[in-house]
Amino acid sequence: MTGALQTRRNRALGLAEKTILGFIAGAATAIGVVEIVFLVGRIIAGASGPVTLSGVPTTEPLDAGFGGATFDTVTLMTDLTTGGRAAFIAAGILTSLLTLGICAVVVWLCLRVFVGKPFVGSATWGIGIVAILVVVVALGRPALLGVANAEAAAALDLDQLPVFLVAFDPAPIGWAFALMVVTAAFEIGQRLQRDTEALV
């Protein structure tokens, strides 16, 4: 009786685990599809429509006691240069690539866990690539948006704005290091899994 009860519990746990994995994989797939739609919209808007920039400093005189301010967003109706639009579009592409990479790795890991073999070379490489993308986006996106802001300042003839204004956030670099550690752990797991299969 005890053995039969344990078997039923194991089956229930296995079914719950597979259901959760399926839900996570489905959600990641849906997010990836939505991100592709958003990316196409960003490219179309960046190539032809008005460009909305963020973090643009104000040039209006401020009351005493205020050293400076920035606009949350500025929609640029004036035609932006080709270089500015290209930088704006490239920043959006980088962000979408990171999101799509994370979604793809999550779906693949869910599939590998589902079949009982998570430690494979493709999973290790996938996590490593995402770690590299995190660094590229953390450094590249602000730089590209800085170029777009500089081009916007030139298009509006705003001499008061800095020529190149960029603010880097170091937090994603720490996330990239964490992902690199996970990549190393998966590499070790891959070797252990291969050795275990060789013994069976």
N, C-alpha and C positions, 0 to 999 in steps of 0.2 A: 504494500500500500504506500509506504514511504517513497519507494522508488518511482511509482507511478505519479505521485504528487510532485516529486522533484522534476520529473519529465515534463509535466504540465506547466510548472513554473518556468522551466527553461524555455519552453515553447512560447509562453506568454511574453517573457522578457525578450526573446528573439523577435517576436512579432512587433513589440513596442519599439525596439531598436530600429528595425527596418522601416517602420512607419515614420519615426523621427528623421531617419536618414533621407527617406523619400521626400518628406516635407522640406527639409533644408535644401536638398538638391533642386527641388521644384522652385523654391523661393529664389535661390541663386540664379537659376535659369531665367525666371521672370524678370529679375533685376537686370540681368545682362541684356535681355531683349529691350527693356525700357531704356536702358542706357544707350543702346544703338540708335533708337529712335531719337533720343535727346541729342546725340552726337550729330546725326544728320541735320537736325533742326539748327544746331549751333553753327555747323559749317555753312548752311544756306544763309542764315542770318548774318554771320560774320563776313560772308563773301559779297552780300548785296545790300542788306538792310542796315538800319541804324545800329551802332555798336554801343553796348552798355558796359562801361568800365567801373571799377570799384576802387575805393581808397584814393580818390583824386583830391589833392589839397585845394582848399578854397583860396581865392586870390582877393576876396573882399576884405576891406579893413575891419578889424575886430575891436570890440570894446576893450578898455583897459583891464588888465588882469588875465587876458587870454593870449597865450603865446602862439596858437595856431589851431587849425581844425581841418578836417577832411570831409568830403562828401561820401556818404555810404555808397551810392551809385550815381553815375552820370551817364545819361544817354546822349551819345554824340550824333547829332543830326548832320553836322558838317561832314562832307566826304572825307574819309580817312585814307591815308596813303596806302599803297599796295603792301609795303613793308609792315605797316601797322596792322592791317587786316590779317596778313599772313601770321604775324606774331600772336594775334588774338585767337585765330583759329588753331594754331599749333598748341597754345596753352590748353584749349578745350579738348583737343585730341589726346594730349598727354593725360589729362584727368580721366577721360573715358577709357583709355588703354589700361590704366591702373585698376579701375572698377571692373572692366571686363576680364582682366587677368585674375583678379581675386575671385570673381564668380566662377571662372573656368576651373581654377584650382580647387575650389570648394566642391563643385560638382564632381570632379574627378576623384577627390579624396572620399566623398560619400560613396561613389561607385566601388572604389577599392575596399573600403571598410565593409560594404555590403557583401562582397564576394569573399571577404575574410583575408585579403592580402593587401593591406594598406602600404606596406613598405616596398615600393617599386621605384625603379629609376625615374620614370616619368613624373611621379609625385615629388620626388626630391628635386628634380630639375624645375618643376613648376613652382615650387615654393621659393627656390633660389631666384628664378626670373622675377617673381613678384617682389622679392626683396630689392632687386636691382631697380625695378620700376618705381618703387617707393622713393629711392634716392634720386632717381632721374626727375620724378615729378616734384619732389621737395625742392630741388635746386633749379630745375628748368622752368617750371610754371611761373614762379615769381619773376624770374629774369625775362621771360617772354611777355608777361603782363607789364613789366617795367618798360619794355620797348614800345608796347602798344600805348601806354600812358604818355610816354615821351612824344610819340608821333601825334597823339591827340592834342598835346600841349602846343606842338608846332602847327597843327591844323587850325587851332583856335587862336593862334598868335598870342599865347599867354606866356610872356617872358618871365613872369614871376614864379612859374612852376620850376621845380628842379629838372635838370636835363634828364636824369635817370633816377627814379625813385623805386627802390626794391627793398622789401622786408622779408627776410628768410625766417622760417620757423624750424628750429632744430629738432623738434619733437619727432617728426617722421624719420629722421636719421636713427633715433633710438629704436623705433619700430622695425626699421630695416635690420639693425643688429640683432634684434630678437628673432626675426624671421630667419636670419643666417644661422642662429643657434638651432632653431627648429630644423633647418635644412641639414645641419650636421647630425642631429639626432635621428632624422629619417635615414641618413646614409648609414649610420650604425645599425639601425633597425633593419635596413635592407640586407646588410651582411649577415646579421643574426638569423633573419628569415631564410636566407639562402642556405646557411649552414644547417638550419633545422630541417629544411626540405631535403638536403643531401643525406641526413641521417635516417630519414624515414624510408 
